[in-house]
Amino acid sequence: MSGRTLVAGIGNVFLGDDGFGVETVRALAGRQLPGGAEAVDFGVRGVHLAYQLLDGYDTLVLVDATARGGEPGTLYLIEVEDPGRTTVETERPAVLDGHQMSPDTVLALLGTLCAGTGGSPPGRILVVGCEPASLAEGIGLSEPVAAAVPEAVRMVLDLLDEAAGRPAAAPEPCTPAGLPEN
């Protein structure tokens, strides 16, 4: 294992709160990340993300807007149960639109690419998600989602510290409610 971690900000900045992942990775850009960790804004380039993962990462942290029915701005930490088992299995070849790939589609493509190349997907895949208020056309995050970005940055930094074998920073006194285990 390489000890490498990729933090991938994904989403469309032209669809309001769908830009959450991109904005969170932008906020991480000014931070010192633990060795072996990198943060990249993939935006809507899901195919590029799948191919970059073939370079060998132990951990993938996807940062994205994630509608799960909570209050806008609620943060979620979701762990993918079996990251190596996700493949595209259809009767007809999948039509991949490089600008409309959900995290599930990216992971399915990665599984298929790994099967074809002999590569390995990351051993651990996490999603730091935020409940959107609006995914309507427009640039800029809603107030509750913008307010969640600093907490999402802290969550990602804690995950990176954990992946690097360092103790996570002490939690802030105010943490978001509703963080499911997965």
C-alpha positions as CSV (number, residue, x, y, z in Angstrom):
1,M,0.0,0.0,0.0
2,S,1.2,3.5,-0.9
3,G,-0.2,5.4,2.0
4,R,-1.7,7.8,-0.5
5,T,-5.1,9.6,0.0
6,L,-7.0,11.5,-2.6
7,V,-9.6,14.0,-1.6
8,A,-11.8,14.6,-4.6
9,G,-14.2,17.6,-4.7
10,I,-17.0,16.8,-7.2
11,G,-20.0,18.6,-8.4
12,N,-21.3,21.3,-10.8
13,V,-20.7,24.8,-9.7
14,F,-23.4,26.0,-12.1
15,L,-26.1,24.1,-10.1
16,G,-26.1,25.9,-6.8
17,D,-25.3,23.6,-3.8
18,D,-24.0,20.9,-6.2
19,G,-20.8,22.9,-6.0
20,F,-20.3,22.0,-2.3
21,G,-17.5,19.5,-3.0
22,V,-15.6,21.9,-5.3
23,E,-15.9,24.7,-2.7
24,T,-14.7,22.5,0.1
25,V,-11.7,21.4,-1.8
26,R,-11.0,25.0,-2.7
27,A,-11.0,25.8,1.1
28,L,-8.6,22.9,1.7
29,A,-6.2,24.3,-0.9
30,G,-4.7,26.7,1.6
31,R,-4.1,24.0,4.2
32,Q,-1.1,21.8,4.9
33,L,-2.2,18.2,4.2
34,P,-0.6,15.2,5.8
35,G,2.1,13.4,3.7
36,G,0.6,11.3,1.0
37,A,-2.6,13.3,0.8
38,E,-3.7,15.5,-2.0
39,A,-6.9,17.4,-2.6
40,V,-8.2,17.9,-6.2
41,D,-11.1,19.7,-7.7
42,F,-12.6,17.3,-10.2
43,G,-15.9,19.2,-10.6
44,V,-17.9,17.3,-13.3
45,R,-14.9,15.4,-14.6
46,G,-15.8,11.9,-13.2
47,V,-14.0,10.0,-15.9
48,H,-10.8,11.8,-15.0
49,L,-11.3,10.9,-11.4
50,A,-11.8,7.2,-12.2
51,Y,-8.6,7.2,-14.3
52,Q,-6.6,9.1,-11.6
53,L,-7.6,6.5,-9.1
54,L,-5.8,3.9,-11.2
55,D,-2.5,5.5,-10.1
56,G,-2.9,3.8,-6.7
57,Y,-4.5,5.3,-3.6
58,D,-5.2,3.6,-0.3
59,T,-8.0,6.0,0.6
60,L,-10.5,8.1,-1.4
61,V,-12.5,10.8,0.2
62,L,-15.3,12.1,-2.1
63,V,-16.7,15.4,-1.2
64,D,-20.1,16.1,-2.7
65,A,-23.6,17.4,-2.2
66,T,-25.6,14.4,-0.9
67,A,-29.4,14.5,-0.7
68,R,-30.5,12.2,2.1
69,G,-33.5,14.0,3.4
70,G,-31.9,16.0,6.2
71,E,-31.9,19.8,6.9
72,P,-29.9,21.8,4.3
73,G,-26.3,22.1,5.5
74,T,-26.4,18.7,7.4
75,L,-23.1,16.9,6.9
76,Y,-22.8,13.2,6.4
77,L,-19.9,10.8,6.6
78,I,-20.6,7.7,4.6
79,E,-18.2,4.7,4.1
80,V,-18.5,2.5,1.0
81,E,-18.8,-1.0,2.3
82,D,-17.0,-3.0,-0.4
83,P,-15.1,-0.6,-2.7
84,G,-13.5,-3.4,-4.8
85,R,-16.8,-5.0,-5.7
86,T,-18.5,-2.2,-7.6
87,T,-18.5,-2.8,-11.3
88,V,-20.7,-1.9,-14.3
89,E,-22.8,-4.9,-15.0
90,T,-25.5,-4.3,-17.6
91,E,-26.8,-6.2,-20.6
92,R,-26.0,-3.3,-22.9
93,P,-22.8,-1.3,-22.7
94,A,-23.1,1.6,-20.3
95,V,-23.3,5.1,-21.9
96,L,-20.9,7.3,-19.9
97,D,-21.5,11.0,-20.0
98,G,-18.3,12.5,-18.6
99,H,-20.2,15.6,-17.3
100,Q,-23.1,13.7,-15.6
101,M,-21.3,11.0,-13.6
102,S,-22.6,10.5,-10.0
103,P,-20.2,9.1,-7.4
104,D,-21.8,5.7,-7.9
105,T,-21.1,5.8,-11.6
106,V,-17.5,6.8,-11.0
107,L,-17.0,3.9,-8.6
108,A,-18.6,1.5,-11.0
109,L,-16.3,2.7,-13.8
110,L,-13.3,2.4,-11.5
111,G,-14.3,-1.2,-10.6
112,T,-14.6,-2.0,-14.3
113,L,-11.2,-0.3,-15.1
114,C,-9.5,-2.1,-12.3
115,A,-10.9,-5.5,-13.5
116,G,-9.6,-4.7,-17.0
117,T,-6.2,-3.5,-16.0
118,G,-5.4,-5.6,-12.9
119,G,-5.3,-2.4,-10.8
120,S,-6.8,-2.1,-7.4
121,P,-9.4,0.4,-6.2
122,P,-8.7,2.3,-2.9
123,G,-9.1,0.0,0.1
124,R,-11.2,2.6,1.8
125,I,-13.7,5.0,0.2
126,L,-15.5,7.7,2.3
127,V,-18.0,10.3,1.2
128,V,-18.2,13.6,3.1
129,G,-21.6,14.8,1.9
130,C,-23.7,17.9,2.6
131,E,-27.5,18.1,2.3
132,P,-28.3,20.7,-0.4
133,A,-30.9,23.3,-0.2
134,S,-31.1,23.9,-3.9
135,L,-29.6,22.3,-7.0
136,A,-31.2,24.8,-9.4
137,E,-29.2,26.6,-12.0
138,G,-27.1,29.4,-10.5
139,I,-23.6,30.0,-9.2
140,G,-23.0,30.0,-5.4
141,L,-23.9,28.0,-2.4
142,S,-27.0,28.6,-0.3
143,E,-26.4,30.0,3.1
144,P,-26.7,26.7,5.1
145,V,-24.5,24.8,2.7
146,A,-21.8,27.6,2.6
147,A,-21.9,27.6,6.4
148,A,-21.2,23.9,6.4
149,V,-18.0,24.2,4.3
150,P,-15.6,25.0,7.3
151,E,-17.0,22.0,9.3
152,A,-16.5,19.8,6.2
153,V,-12.9,21.0,5.9
154,R,-12.4,20.0,9.6
155,M,-14.0,16.6,8.9
156,V,-11.7,16.0,5.9
157,L,-8.6,17.1,7.9
158,D,-9.6,14.7,10.7
159,L,-10.0,11.9,8.2
160,L,-6.6,12.6,6.7
161,D,-5.0,12.6,10.1
162,E,-6.6,9.3,10.8
163,A,-5.4,7.9,7.4
164,A,-1.9,9.1,8.2
165,G,-2.0,7.4,11.6
166,R,-2.1,10.6,13.6
167,P,-4.7,11.4,16.2
168,A,-7.5,13.6,14.9
169,A,-7.7,17.2,16.2
170,A,-9.9,17.8,19.2
171,P,-13.5,18.3,18.0
172,E,-15.0,21.7,17.9
173,P,-17.6,22.4,20.6
174,C,-20.3,22.7,17.9
175,T,-20.6,19.7,15.6
176,P,-23.3,19.1,13.0
177,A,-26.2,16.8,14.1
178,G,-27.2,13.8,12.1
179,L,-23.9,12.2,11.1
180,P,-24.8,8.6,10.2
181,E,-22.3,5.9,10.7
182,N,-22.6,5.0,7.0
